Amino acid sequence: MNIAVFLPNWVGDVVMATPALRALRQRFPQARIVGVCKPYVAGVLDAAPWLDATVFLDRCGPWSVRWPAVAWTLRSERLDLAVLFANTFRSALVAAMAGCKRRVGFNRHGRGAFLTDALESARDEAGRFTPTPILDDYNRLAQAVDCPPPGRQMELFTAAADERAADLVVEKFRLRDKRELICLNPGAAFGLSKHWPAVSFARLAQDLVDWRDCKVLVLCGPGERDLAREIATLAGRPGVCSLAAETLSLGLTKAVVRRATLLVTTDSGPRHFAAAFDRPVVTLFGPTHIAWTETYFAHAIHLQEAVPCGPCQKRLCTTDHACMQLLTPEKVFAAVGELLSRPGTLPLPLAPPDRKAS
């Protein structure tokens, strides 16, 4: 049996699809499973055992990753089944043009005609989409193709090269000097509306170093180096450092988060890395509905201020950004303390366990 899995287009959403991916592999252990995804999310699943091959699909880049070429490439796979975690029109079109015999996805964005099995999303009485956990929707797709209930435990893996890169970061910044390593993730690919002010992150970093006697590492993506550098500079503490000058990758971020005592993050992809590696996480929500990305992770605290204009789901705030401005460093510091004081929440050693590395 040959299966194509059209992965979500956001880093965090790919993590939330991992229970369903695991269930697919368990249900079809002998199948050839091909992942179809945008290039920038591929690293999320590095070293995972669920995919046999990966095909890139994107509007940008060379012709080989545009939809007609990808559809032609997939035709050679003689696909029996396509599971569409991506809710885009393009993913359904490609699956149909690739000749997938059975195409399972949600009936959204006018693509129902391209699906053989169209699932309906939850709606309110007015017909509007109701915020429901994406993780549960992905599990519904897996169950629609005869998988047992996948559960809600997200799972990630790290490659040996990424662990070596993380070792270098640990040594460079002497992260073993303190018992706790708290990582801060200030970025958000969704848009500036998700950002917490750099000065707030810096004040939090100061409080963490001064009061918890820990190390603080500011994470970043390639487009967030200046932000990470600014936070570390504003903090003005030897114990606060950043990845701004490092060779960045999703793999390095995964390996570092896995070694962290706790992560403080905006509502962005690395938030889900923490849950997948069973690391406590404090998430700062502003313009987005918590319900969309609820993961049921026990060692998580969600912070969100109620404001008249939110959650607005806008990428750029058109008013005063009150949803994020009202989140004070003191409130976040208190949430960190609460999580780390819970029974069973203990710092991990900065040398990672072997069972997740490959």
C-alpha positions as CSV (number, residue, x, y, z in Angstrom):
1,M,0.0,0.0,0.0
2,N,1.2,3.5,-0.9
3,I,0.2,6.5,1.2
4,A,0.7,10.2,0.8
5,V,0.5,12.4,3.9
6,F,0.1,16.1,3.1
7,L,1.6,17.8,6.2
8,P,0.4,21.0,7.8
9,N,2.0,24.3,6.7
10,W,3.0,25.5,10.2
11,V,5.8,24.1,12.4
12,G,3.6,23.8,15.5
13,D,0.8,22.1,13.5
14,V,3.2,19.4,12.2
15,V,4.0,18.6,15.9
16,M,0.3,18.4,16.7
17,A,-0.1,15.9,13.8
18,T,2.5,13.5,15.3
19,P,0.0,11.4,17.2
20,A,-2.0,10.8,13.9
21,L,1.2,10.1,12.0
22,R,2.3,7.6,14.6
23,A,-1.1,5.9,14.4
24,L,-0.9,5.7,10.6
25,R,2.4,4.0,10.7
26,Q,1.1,1.6,13.3
27,R,-2.0,0.8,11.3
28,F,-0.1,0.4,8.0
29,P,3.3,-1.0,9.1
30,Q,4.2,-2.3,5.6
31,A,3.0,0.7,3.7
32,R,5.2,3.2,1.9
33,I,4.3,6.5,3.4
34,V,5.4,9.7,1.6
35,G,5.3,13.0,3.4
36,V,4.3,16.1,1.3
37,C,5.3,19.4,2.9
38,K,6.7,22.8,2.6
39,P,10.5,22.8,2.8
40,Y,10.7,24.9,6.0
41,V,8.7,22.4,8.1
42,A,10.6,19.2,7.0
43,G,13.1,19.5,9.9
44,V,10.3,19.0,12.4
45,L,10.1,15.3,11.6
46,D,13.9,14.6,11.1
47,A,14.8,11.2,12.6
48,A,11.1,10.3,13.1
49,P,10.3,6.7,12.0
50,W,7.0,7.4,10.3
51,L,7.9,8.5,6.7
52,D,9.7,6.6,4.0
53,A,10.2,9.7,1.8
54,T,9.5,13.4,1.6
55,V,8.4,15.5,-1.3
56,F,8.5,19.3,-1.2
57,L,5.4,21.3,-2.3
58,D,5.6,25.1,-2.3
59,R,4.5,28.1,-4.3
60,C,8.0,29.5,-4.2
61,G,11.3,27.9,-5.3
62,P,12.2,25.9,-8.4
63,W,9.7,24.3,-10.7
64,S,10.2,20.9,-9.1
65,V,8.3,22.0,-5.9
66,R,5.4,23.7,-7.7
67,W,2.1,21.8,-7.7
68,P,2.1,20.5,-11.3
69,A,5.5,19.0,-11.0
70,V,4.7,17.6,-7.5
71,A,1.5,16.0,-8.8
72,W,3.5,14.4,-11.6
73,T,6.1,13.1,-9.2
74,L,3.4,11.6,-6.9
75,R,1.7,9.8,-9.8
76,S,4.8,7.6,-10.0
77,E,4.1,6.5,-6.5
78,R,0.8,4.9,-7.5
79,L,-0.9,6.1,-4.4
80,D,-3.7,4.2,-2.8
81,L,-4.5,6.8,-0.1
82,A,-3.9,10.5,0.6
83,V,-4.4,11.9,4.1
84,L,-4.7,15.7,4.0
85,F,-3.6,17.3,7.2
86,A,-3.1,20.6,5.3
87,N,-6.5,22.3,4.8
88,T,-5.5,24.1,1.6
89,F,-7.2,23.9,-1.7
90,R,-3.8,23.2,-3.4
91,S,-3.2,20.1,-1.3
92,A,-6.5,18.5,-2.4
93,L,-5.9,19.5,-6.0
94,V,-2.5,17.9,-6.0
95,A,-3.8,14.7,-4.4
96,A,-6.5,14.5,-7.1
97,M,-4.1,15.3,-10.0
98,A,-1.6,12.7,-8.6
99,G,-4.2,10.0,-9.0
100,C,-4.6,9.1,-5.3
101,K,-7.4,6.6,-5.2
102,R,-8.8,7.7,-1.8
103,R,-8.4,11.3,-0.6
104,V,-9.4,12.1,3.0
105,G,-9.5,15.6,4.4
106,F,-11.7,18.3,5.8
107,N,-14.3,19.9,3.5
108,R,-12.9,23.5,3.6
109,H,-11.9,26.2,1.1
110,G,-14.1,24.9,-1.7
111,R,-12.1,21.7,-2.1
112,G,-14.8,19.1,-1.4
113,A,-15.0,18.0,-5.0
114,F,-11.4,16.8,-4.9
115,L,-12.0,14.6,-1.8
116,T,-13.4,11.1,-1.7
117,D,-13.9,11.3,2.1
118,A,-14.8,14.8,3.2
119,L,-15.0,15.4,6.9
120,E,-16.9,18.4,8.3
121,S,-15.4,20.9,10.8
122,A,-17.2,22.0,13.9
123,R,-19.5,25.0,13.3
124,D,-21.7,27.2,15.5
125,E,-25.4,27.8,14.9
126,A,-24.5,30.7,12.5
127,G,-22.4,28.4,10.4
128,R,-19.0,29.8,11.5
129,F,-16.1,27.6,12.3
130,T,-15.8,26.9,16.0
131,P,-12.4,26.9,17.6
132,T,-11.6,23.3,18.3
133,P,-8.2,21.7,19.0
134,I,-6.4,21.0,15.7
135,L,-4.7,18.0,17.3
136,D,-8.2,16.4,17.7
137,D,-9.0,17.2,14.1
138,Y,-5.8,15.5,12.9
139,N,-6.7,12.4,15.0
140,R,-10.2,12.4,13.3
141,L,-8.4,12.1,9.9
142,A,-6.4,9.1,11.2
143,Q,-9.5,7.4,12.5
144,A,-11.3,8.0,9.2
145,V,-8.8,5.7,7.6
146,D,-9.3,2.9,10.2
147,C,-6.6,3.9,12.7
148,P,-7.3,3.3,16.4
149,P,-7.6,6.5,18.5
150,P,-4.1,8.0,18.3
151,G,-4.1,9.6,21.7
152,R,-2.8,13.1,22.4
153,Q,0.8,12.5,23.2
154,M,2.9,14.4,20.7
155,E,6.3,13.0,19.9
156,L,9.5,14.3,18.3
157,F,13.0,13.0,17.6
158,T,16.4,14.5,17.2
159,A,19.2,13.6,14.8
160,A,22.7,12.9,16.0
161,A,24.1,16.0,14.2
162,D,21.6,18.2,16.0
163,E,22.6,16.8,19.4
164,R,26.2,17.6,18.6
165,A,25.3,21.1,17.7
166,A,23.5,21.4,21.0
167,D,26.5,20.1,22.8
168,L,28.6,22.9,21.4
169,V,26.0,25.5,22.5
170,V,26.0,24.0,26.0
171,E,29.8,24.2,26.2
172,K,30.1,27.7,24.6
173,F,27.7,29.3,27.0
174,R,28.6,27.1,30.0
175,L,25.0,26.1,30.5
176,R,26.0,23.3,32.9
177,D,27.2,25.9,35.4
178,K,23.7,26.2,36.8
179,R,21.1,23.6,37.8
180,E,18.3,25.1,35.7
181,L,18.3,26.2,32.0
182,I,15.3,28.3,31.0
183,C,14.8,29.0,27.3
184,L,12.9,32.0,26.0
185,N,11.3,31.9,22.5
186,P,10.3,35.4,21.5
187,G,9.5,34.9,17.8
188,A,6.4,34.0,15.9
189,A,6.1,33.4,12.2
190,F,2.4,34.1,12.3
191,G,3.0,37.8,12.7
192,L,4.0,40.7,15.0
193,S,0.7,40.5,16.8
194,K,2.0,37.5,18.7
195,H,5.2,39.2,19.9
196,W,5.7,40.0,23.5
197,P,7.9,43.2,23.9
198,A,11.6,42.7,23.9
199,V,11.9,44.8,27.1
200,S,9.4,42.4,28.8
201,F,11.4,39.3,27.8
202,A,14.6,41.1,29.0
203,R,13.0,41.9,32.4
204,L,11.9,38.3,32.8
205,A,15.4,37.1,32.0
206,Q,16.8,39.4,34.6
207,D,14.3,38.1,37.2
208,L,15.0,34.5,36.3
209,V,18.8,34.9,36.7
210,D,18.6,37.0,39.8
211,W,15.9,35.0,41.7
212,R,16.3,31.5,40.4
213,D,20.0,31.5,39.9
214,C,19.6,29.8,36.5
215,K,20.9,30.2,33.0
216,V,18.7,31.8,30.3
217,L,19.1,31.0,26.6
218,V,17.1,33.1,24.1
219,L,16.1,31.0,21.0
220,C,15.5,32.4,17.6
221,G,14.9,31.6,13.9
222,P,16.9,33.0,11.0
223,G,14.7,36.1,10.8
224,E,14.8,36.8,14.6
225,R,18.5,37.1,15.3
226,D,18.3,40.8,16.0
227,L,15.4,40.3,18.4
228,A,17.2,37.6,20.3
229,R,20.4,39.7,20.5
230,E,18.4,42.7,21.7
231,I,16.8,40.7,24.5
232,A,20.1,39.4,25.7
233,T,21.7,42.8,25.5
234,L,18.8,44.5,27.4
235,A,19.0,41.9,30.1
236,G,22.6,42.8,30.8
237,R,23.3,39.6,32.8
238,P,26.2,37.2,32.2
239,G,23.8,34.4,32.7
240,V,21.6,35.5,29.7
241,C,22.8,34.4,26.2
242,S,21.2,33.9,22.8
243,L,21.5,31.8,19.7
244,A,21.7,34.9,17.5
245,A,25.3,34.2,16.3
246,E,24.8,30.4,15.9
247,T,24.1,28.2,12.9
248,L,20.4,27.9,13.2
249,S,18.0,25.0,12.4
250,L,14.8,23.4,13.6
251,G,17.0,20.5,14.7
252,L,19.1,22.6,16.9
253,T,16.1,24.3,18.5
254,K,14.6,20.9,19.2
255,A,17.7,19.6,20.8
256,V,18.1,22.6,23.0
257,V,14.5,22.7,24.1
258,R,14.7,19.0,24.9
259,R,17.6,19.8,27.4
260,A,15.8,22.8,28.9
261,T,14.3,22.8,32.4
262,L,11.4,25.0,31.1
263,L,10.4,27.0,28.1
264,V,8.7,30.4,28.0
265,T,7.4,31.1,24.6
266,T,4.9,33.0,22.4
267,D,2.2,30.9,20.7
268,S,4.6,29.5,18.1
269,G,6.1,26.2,16.9
270,P,8.7,25.7,19.6
271,R,5.9,25.8,22.2
272,H,5.0,22.3,20.9
273,F,8.6,21.1,20.9
274,A,8.5,21.5,24.7
275,A,5.3,19.4,25.1
276,A,6.6,16.7,22.7
277,F,9.8,16.3,24.9
278,D,7.8,16.5,28.1
279,R,9.4,19.9,29.1
280,P,7.3,22.4,31.1
281,V,6.2,25.3,29.1
282,V,4.6,28.7,29.8
283,T,2.9,30.1,26.6
284,L,2.0,33.8,26.2
285,F,-1.2,34.1,24.1
286,G,-2.3,37.4,22.6
287,P,-4.4,37.5,19.4
288,T,-5.1,33.8,19.0
289,H,-7.7,31.4,20.4
290,I,-6.1,29.0,22.9
291,A,-8.7,26.4,21.8
292,W,-7.2,26.0,18.3
293,T,-3.9,24.8,19.6
294,E,-4.8,23.1,22.9
295,T,-2.7,20.0,23.3
296,Y,-3.8,18.8,26.8
297,F,-0.2,18.9,28.0
298,A,-0.1,18.5,31.8
299,H,3.0,20.6,32.4
300,A,1.8,23.7,30.6
301,I,0.4,27.1,31.7
302,H,-1.4,29.4,29.2
303,L,-1.4,33.1,30.0
304,Q,-3.8,35.3,28.2
305,E,-5.3,38.7,29.1
306,A,-8.9,39.3,28.4
307,V,-9.3,42.4,26.1
308,P,-12.4,43.7,24.3
309,C,-10.9,43.3,20.9
310,G,-9.6,39.7,21.3
311,P,-8.8,37.1,20.4
312,C,-8.8,38.8,17.0
313,Q,-6.7,36.2,15.0
314,K,-5.0,39.1,13.2
315,R,-1.3,38.9,12.2
316,L,-0.8,42.6,12.9
317,C,-2.5,44.6,15.7
318,T,-4.4,47.6,14.5
319,T,-5.0,49.1,18.0
320,D,-2.7,49.2,21.1
321,H,-1.5,45.6,21.3
322,A,-3.1,45.5,24.8
323,C,-3.4,41.7,24.8
324,M,0.4,41.3,25.0
325,Q,1.2,44.6,26.7
326,L,-0.9,43.6,29.7
327,L,1.1,40.5,30.3
328,T,3.7,41.6,32.8
329,P,7.1,39.9,33.5
330,E,5.9,39.5,37.1
331,K,2.9,37.3,35.9
332,V,5.1,35.2,33.7
333,F,7.8,34.8,36.4
334,A,5.1,33.6,38.8
335,A,3.9,31.1,36.3
336,V,7.4,29.8,35.9
337,G,7.7,29.3,39.6
338,E,4.4,27.6,39.8
339,L,5.3,25.1,37.1
340,L,8.7,24.3,38.6
341,S,7.2,23.8,42.1
342,R,4.7,21.2,41.0
343,P,5.4,17.6,42.2
344,G,7.2,15.6,39.7
345,T,8.6,18.6,37.7
346,L,12.4,18.3,38.0
347,P,15.2,19.8,36.0
348,L,16.8,17.5,33.5
349,P,20.6,17.1,33.1
350,L,22.0,18.9,30.2
351,A,23.3,15.7,28.7
352,P,20.3,14.3,26.8
353,P,19.0,10.7,27.2
354,D,20.0,8.3,24.5
355,R,16.5,7.0,23.8
356,K,15.4,10.0,21.6
357,A,18.7,10.5,19.7
358,S,19.4,8.8,16.4
